[in-house]
Amino acid sequence: MCTSIVVNKIKTIVGWNLDILDMTSRVRTAPDGVFIEINDPKEGWLPLFGANARGDFVGMPTCWPFDERSNPVGDGENIIMLDIDLLMQKKSFQEIRDIADKRPVHSIPGVTFMSALSNANGNVLHIIPGQGSLYYKKPEYKILTNFSPFKQDSEKHPWMGWDRYQKAETMLQDALDDFGVNDCFKILHAVSQTVCPTVVSMVFDVQERTVYWCENREWNSIKTAKLNKM
């Protein structure tokens, strides 16, 4: 379970809750980004989520219920590799958008991972393997939890996060023009989880290229990293 938020007011503010079970994660800082990495038994530490100095943000929620159309077929693009390429600045946001428009994108067998991507201009791209992609040019706000935006609540699953989506949307509907880092943390706090626990909550002030985060819902222990703006 996870929650992704992008808000475009006076500033572009991006929020992300990483909710995982039975996986080991860490936050790694570097001059060119702040990366939430997952320890894969075969591949080692993989930078799957986070912000880079170019202004991109990458989130990858799991879609519930699983959709078989996301399984690998033919020579399509792997959504995990696309996300890593954007986060590590090997591909641009526009290149990822072009790929999602022109080529099939798949996940890994048995799991439908989605992409919640944004760039320095506040544009948003949601990719749902096997279903399609949705591009939003600097929306007032966009939220992605764990259900397909193509299906909404037409299919039910206990981890789909419909309640989290509605709670975040209610709070964002009342957001003021000076919506900032603290306001975003309030939303992440409100939609944080304990059953599938929130292990990292991250907020990215895009204009300032500053990343804020806490681990394990320790809301009074916020860490900060300033990126080298490109």
Secondary structure as GFF3:
##gff-version 3
##sequence-region A 1 230
A	DSSP	beta_strand	2	8	.	.	.	ID=ss1
A	DSSP	beta_strand	12	19	.	.	.	ID=ss2
A	DSSP	beta_strand	25	30	.	.	.	ID=ss3
A	DSSP	beta_strand	33	40	.	.	.	ID=ss4
A	DSSP	beta_strand	44	52	.	.	.	ID=ss5
A	DSSP	beta_strand	57	59	.	.	.	ID=ss6
A	DSSP	three_ten_helix	68	70	.	.	.	ID=ss7
A	DSSP	beta_strand	77	78	.	.	.	ID=ss8
A	DSSP	alpha_helix	79	87	.	.	.	ID=ss9
A	DSSP	alpha_helix	93	102	.	.	.	ID=ss10
A	DSSP	beta_strand	105	106	.	.	.	ID=ss11
A	DSSP	beta_strand	115	118	.	.	.	ID=ss12
A	DSSP	beta_strand	124	128	.	.	.	ID=ss13
A	DSSP	beta_strand	132	136	.	.	.	ID=ss14
A	DSSP	beta_strand	141	144	.	.	.	ID=ss15
A	DSSP	alpha_helix	162	173	.	.	.	ID=ss16
A	DSSP	alpha_helix	181	190	.	.	.	ID=ss17
A	DSSP	beta_strand	198	205	.	.	.	ID=ss18
A	DSSP	beta_strand	210	215	.	.	.	ID=ss19
A	DSSP	beta_strand	223	226	.	.	.	ID=ss20
###
